[in-house]
Amino acid sequence: MPTISSNKPYRVGRSRTGLGLFATKPIKKGDKIIRYFGPILDSKKKDEDEIENKYLFELTNRWTIDGSIRENIARYINHSCQPNAESDVRPRKRKVFIRAIKNIEPGDEINYDYGTDYFKAYLKPIGCKCDSCERKRKKQRAEARAERQRLKEKAERKAKRKAEKLAKERSKERAKAKANGAKTSAKTNGVKANGKMLNGKHLNGHSLTSVSGRKSATSKRAPARTLQA
């Protein structure tokens, strides 16, 4: 890790994506923080145009800064979709400075937007890990969990209502069956075990009185005469 003068308002430290640059002193909005520098590459020279790394900073269609050298402390500044600094590009002088666009407090990580081309080439394939995107993903995950919980509770309420409805229907069926059983019992209360008498009447329609009357008349009939020798 490169050494940094103690009078500089930044230090290299560990961040979410590896190493990053952090403020050690208050930095006011508009202050120049650090210069992004390195060898100047000429795209018209084939050997220089073929150089590829993550620290190339394009000044114009022809000139590019190769910021991969160890002395370029600015290369440790990470990308952010909601940065607290920006790149101040001066093509004619072939220089780039990183300038604060808001007040930065000691301990805050310094970051700036790398631009659309870099984002599409290097960050989008793996997913941007800046604080802004992490907060967005965290919010999305929380919303997704809340939605799953909402759907789960909705399904549970639906199942509960269905179970209660089924229980009521079964209770009504049992009550109806009980009532029908009571009516059947009342109708068959006067039937004898042999099935020939119902409510005091013989099943052939004759009353018990007429039957007993015939029996009584028979008993009063005079005995048959006996022939005497």
C-alpha positions as CSV (number, residue, x, y, z in Angstrom):
1,M,0.0,0.0,0.0
2,P,1.5,3.4,-1.0
3,T,2.5,5.8,1.7
4,I,0.5,9.0,2.0
5,S,1.7,12.3,3.6
6,S,0.0,13.0,6.9
7,N,-1.1,16.4,5.7
8,K,-3.3,14.9,3.0
9,P,-7.0,14.8,3.8
10,Y,-7.4,11.1,2.8
11,R,-6.1,7.6,3.4
12,V,-6.3,4.2,1.7
13,G,-8.5,1.8,3.7
14,R,-10.6,-1.3,3.4
15,S,-14.0,-0.9,1.7
16,R,-16.9,-3.1,0.7
17,T,-15.3,-3.8,-2.8
18,G,-11.7,-4.0,-1.6
19,L,-9.6,-0.9,-1.1
20,G,-10.9,2.6,-1.1
21,L,-10.0,6.2,-0.3
22,F,-11.4,7.7,2.9
23,A,-11.4,11.2,4.2
24,T,-9.2,11.9,7.3
25,K,-10.2,15.6,7.5
26,P,-13.3,17.6,6.6
27,I,-13.4,18.3,2.9
28,K,-15.6,21.2,1.7
29,K,-17.8,21.1,-1.3
30,G,-15.8,22.3,-4.3
31,D,-12.4,21.5,-2.9
32,K,-9.9,19.7,-5.1
33,I,-9.1,16.4,-3.4
34,I,-6.5,14.6,-5.5
35,R,-5.1,14.4,-9.0
36,Y,-5.7,11.3,-11.2
37,F,-2.4,10.8,-13.1
38,G,-0.3,8.3,-15.0
39,P,1.4,7.8,-18.4
40,I,-0.5,9.4,-21.3
41,L,-1.4,6.9,-24.0
42,D,-1.8,7.8,-27.7
43,S,-4.5,5.8,-29.4
44,K,-2.7,6.4,-32.8
45,K,0.1,4.2,-31.6
46,K,-0.8,0.6,-31.9
47,D,1.2,-0.7,-28.9
48,E,-0.4,2.0,-26.6
49,D,-3.9,1.5,-28.0
50,E,-3.7,-2.2,-27.2
51,I,-3.1,-1.5,-23.5
52,E,-6.1,-2.7,-21.4
53,N,-6.7,-2.3,-17.6
54,K,-9.4,-1.0,-15.3
55,Y,-7.5,2.2,-14.6
56,L,-7.6,3.8,-18.0
57,F,-9.1,7.4,-17.9
58,E,-10.0,8.7,-21.3
59,L,-9.3,12.4,-21.9
60,T,-10.2,12.6,-25.6
61,N,-10.7,10.1,-28.5
62,R,-6.9,10.1,-28.8
63,W,-5.4,10.7,-25.3
64,T,-5.9,8.4,-22.3
65,I,-4.4,8.4,-18.9
66,D,-3.1,5.0,-17.7
67,G,-3.7,5.3,-14.0
68,S,-2.5,1.8,-13.0
69,I,0.8,3.0,-11.6
70,R,1.3,2.5,-7.8
71,E,1.9,6.2,-7.2
72,N,-1.6,7.2,-8.5
73,I,-3.5,7.1,-5.2
74,A,-6.6,8.3,-6.9
75,R,-7.0,4.9,-8.5
76,Y,-8.3,3.6,-5.1
77,I,-11.3,5.9,-5.3
78,N,-14.4,3.6,-6.0
79,H,-17.4,4.2,-8.1
80,S,-20.7,5.3,-6.7
81,C,-24.1,6.0,-8.3
82,Q,-24.7,8.7,-5.8
83,P,-21.1,10.1,-5.3
84,N,-19.7,12.8,-3.1
85,A,-17.1,13.8,-5.6
86,E,-16.6,14.1,-9.4
87,S,-13.9,14.1,-12.0
88,D,-12.7,17.5,-13.2
89,V,-11.3,16.7,-16.7
90,R,-9.0,19.1,-18.4
91,P,-8.2,17.7,-21.9
92,R,-5.9,20.4,-23.1
93,K,-3.7,20.1,-20.1
94,R,-4.2,16.3,-20.1
95,K,-5.0,16.4,-16.4
96,V,-7.8,15.0,-14.3
97,F,-8.6,16.2,-10.7
98,I,-11.1,14.7,-8.3
99,R,-13.2,17.4,-6.7
100,A,-15.8,17.3,-3.9
101,I,-19.4,18.0,-4.9
102,K,-20.6,18.0,-1.3
103,N,-19.2,18.3,2.2
104,I,-17.3,15.1,3.1
105,E,-16.7,14.3,6.8
106,P,-13.7,12.4,8.3
107,G,-14.2,8.6,7.9
108,D,-16.5,9.0,4.8
109,E,-15.4,7.1,1.7
110,I,-14.6,9.3,-1.3
111,N,-16.2,8.2,-4.5
112,Y,-17.3,9.5,-7.9
113,D,-19.3,8.2,-10.9
114,Y,-17.0,6.3,-13.4
115,G,-19.4,7.0,-16.3
116,T,-21.7,4.9,-18.4
117,D,-19.1,3.1,-20.5
118,Y,-17.1,1.9,-17.5
119,F,-20.3,0.9,-15.7
120,K,-21.5,-1.2,-18.6
121,A,-18.1,-2.8,-19.2
122,Y,-17.0,-3.6,-15.6
123,L,-19.7,-3.0,-13.0
124,K,-23.0,-4.1,-14.6
125,P,-21.9,-7.7,-15.3
126,I,-21.1,-8.3,-11.6
127,G,-23.6,-5.8,-10.1
128,C,-22.7,-2.4,-8.7
129,K,-21.7,-2.6,-5.0
130,C,-21.8,1.0,-4.1
131,D,-23.7,2.2,-1.0
132,S,-26.5,3.5,-3.1
133,C,-27.1,0.3,-5.0
134,E,-26.6,-1.8,-1.8
135,R,-29.3,0.3,-0.1
136,K,-31.6,-0.1,-3.1
137,R,-31.0,-3.9,-3.2
138,K,-31.6,-4.0,0.6
139,K,-34.9,-2.1,0.2
140,Q,-35.9,-4.4,-2.7
141,R,-35.2,-7.5,-0.6
142,A,-37.2,-6.1,2.3
143,E,-40.1,-5.3,0.0
144,A,-39.9,-8.8,-1.5
145,R,-39.9,-10.4,2.0
146,A,-42.9,-8.2,3.0
147,E,-44.7,-9.2,-0.2
148,R,-44.1,-12.9,0.5
149,Q,-45.3,-12.4,4.1
150,R,-48.4,-10.6,2.8
151,L,-49.2,-13.4,0.4
152,K,-48.6,-16.0,3.0
153,E,-51.0,-14.3,5.5
154,K,-53.6,-13.9,2.7
155,A,-53.4,-17.6,1.9
156,E,-53.7,-18.4,5.6
157,R,-56.8,-16.2,6.0
158,K,-58.3,-17.7,3.0
159,A,-57.7,-21.3,4.3
160,K,-59.1,-20.3,7.7
161,R,-62.3,-18.9,6.1
162,K,-62.7,-22.0,4.0
163,A,-62.2,-24.2,7.1
164,E,-64.7,-22.2,9.1
165,K,-67.3,-22.3,6.2
166,L,-66.8,-26.1,6.0
167,A,-67.2,-26.5,9.7
168,K,-70.5,-24.5,9.6
169,E,-71.8,-26.6,6.8
170,R,-71.0,-29.8,8.6
171,S,-72.6,-28.4,11.8
172,K,-75.8,-27.6,9.8
173,E,-75.8,-31.1,8.3
174,R,-75.5,-32.7,11.7
175,A,-78.3,-30.5,13.1
176,K,-80.5,-31.4,10.2
177,A,-79.8,-35.1,10.5
178,K,-80.5,-34.9,14.3
179,A,-83.8,-33.1,13.6
180,N,-84.8,-35.7,10.9
181,G,-84.0,-38.5,13.4
182,A,-86.2,-37.0,16.1
183,K,-89.2,-36.7,13.6
184,T,-88.7,-40.4,12.5
185,S,-88.6,-41.5,16.2
186,A,-91.9,-39.6,16.9
187,K,-93.7,-41.2,13.9
188,T,-92.7,-44.7,14.9
189,N,-93.3,-44.3,18.7
190,G,-96.7,-46.2,18.6
191,V,-95.6,-49.1,16.4
192,K,-95.5,-52.6,18.2
193,A,-92.5,-54.9,17.7
194,N,-94.5,-57.3,15.5
195,G,-95.4,-54.4,13.2
196,K,-99.1,-55.2,13.2
197,M,-100.4,-52.3,15.5
198,L,-100.0,-48.5,15.1
199,N,-101.5,-46.0,17.5
200,G,-104.1,-48.4,19.0
201,K,-105.4,-49.5,15.6
202,H,-104.8,-52.8,13.8
203,L,-103.0,-52.4,10.5
204,N,-106.0,-53.8,8.6
205,G,-108.1,-50.8,9.7
206,H,-110.2,-52.5,12.4
207,S,-110.2,-51.0,15.9
208,L,-109.2,-53.0,18.9
209,T,-112.7,-52.4,20.4
210,S,-114.4,-54.2,17.6
211,V,-112.0,-57.1,17.9
212,S,-112.5,-57.4,21.7
213,G,-116.2,-57.1,21.2
214,R,-116.2,-60.1,18.9
215,K,-114.2,-62.0,21.4
216,S,-116.8,-61.1,24.1
217,A,-119.7,-62.1,22.1
218,T,-118.2,-65.5,21.4
219,S,-117.6,-66.1,25.0
220,K,-121.4,-65.5,25.8
221,R,-122.6,-67.9,23.2
222,A,-124.6,-71.0,24.7
223,P,-122.7,-74.2,24.8
224,A,-123.5,-76.7,22.1
225,R,-126.2,-79.3,23.0
226,T,-125.2,-82.8,23.8
227,L,-127.2,-85.6,22.4
228,Q,-128.5,-87.9,25.1
229,A,-128.9,-91.6,24.7
